[in-house]
Amino acid sequence: MSHSIIASSNPIKVSKHNLCPICGKHDWCFSSVSSYSFSEGPNEDFVFVCCRRVIESQIQGEDGGFYIYDRTSSKGVHIYEDVMQRAHRYERMGIDDKVKSPTDYKVKVPKKKTILCENNVKEVDLIDKVYRALFDALVLEDYHKDYLRSEKWDEQLIEASMFRSLPPSGYDVYKIIQKKKSGTTLSDFEEMSLSLKNRSRKQIAQELFLKFGDLEGIPGFYLNHSNFNNSNYWDFSGKQGILMPMFNVEGKIFGLRIKLDDGGTYKWISSYYEKPIKESETEIVYDNPMKKGSKTSASVSYRFTDYQSPFLFVTEGEKKQNVVLIKKGIPCANVPGVESFRTMLSDLDALKERGIRYIIIGYDADKSSNTLVLRAELNLIQALLEGGFEIFIAEWSEVYGKGVDDVLLSGNDITYESLEQYLDKFDC
Ligand SMILES: [Zn+2]
């Protein structure tokens, strides 16, 4: 019995109205149809679901259907088909699969997800007050200043950024002290961590708790437990690093980002995550191990100049944002993660009220080789045009650096292109 694929259709992309049946998301995945001819009987079309996120041997999809994994393409796409279709296709192809009838497929049914915790974030006015008090209570340690200076930051920039140092957690300090007691030589970093200017997180959190009466629902803060005297105390989450304020369009601090000392990655400060605490055949129960903790939803952060400006620069990253604000004197939006620009759309009216008319897009120079960044940028442009803004694109030679901050801090400057000039470079 012979067969061959005679045609394959163009892939049908998933959308908000047509979610990927495997992962349930509305982007990145697609489906395709292949026409097969067989030596006996008519030709037939078969649908393949192509997911880029999930790899499972069998899965009940978000649409309730049952799918079986077929293969992963050379481009990393995981290809699935409906179990009934698979059985039928194999039968027609004469493949003597061990599993002949769909009823023999052991279908993976997702477990019921029970979440005991809630992310009860407080209103932004209170969050802003607590964070400002937290920033007043913290300093930027010398080793962080040295790092920023090594990145060509001057004192004015360091001061204006409002960056602070998040001290090591109580547990991390405890571990270092235990290590020292045992006679093990400490690393330079560990040694330094014991002689910082900032007070402990516990001391600062206690002070803020007394000042505000409660810290529940302020992302980062949570109620920790001490086994020594079996009591609870307020604490702050996360590993040590540079703490950076994120401002909403009204200039209120709504969240914090951190550049971790360990590894240098950037993260949102959060004291909320859903941890599986109990699992049975049919159910997984989650709870937040950080009591009374919460998390910030990823949003765009704005910094404005003292005087009204019709320009708003848009880039990705806290450091770039501060460099553009201080060195160019242009208000700057920081879009943390290319997909979070969507949150900017709800701010467009407020931006117009602030007198913003022109938006300058200034993502990294590697955008043209990074399709994800490029696509986000084009989506943003589309939305901003519909919002009535005029768009310019910041351009610079990659010789000066990847990001706009590299360019400005090396004493070079950027140029501006109109949207038409920019789009001419792409087939769109
Ligand atoms: Zn998918």
Boltz pocket constraint, residues with backbone or C-beta under 6 A from the ligand:
constraints:
  - pocket:
      binder: B
      contacts: [[A, 20], [A, 21], [A, 22], [A, 23], [A, 24], [A, 25], [A, 27], [A, 29], [A, 50], [A, 51], [A, 52], [A, 53], [A, 54]]
      max_distance: 6.0
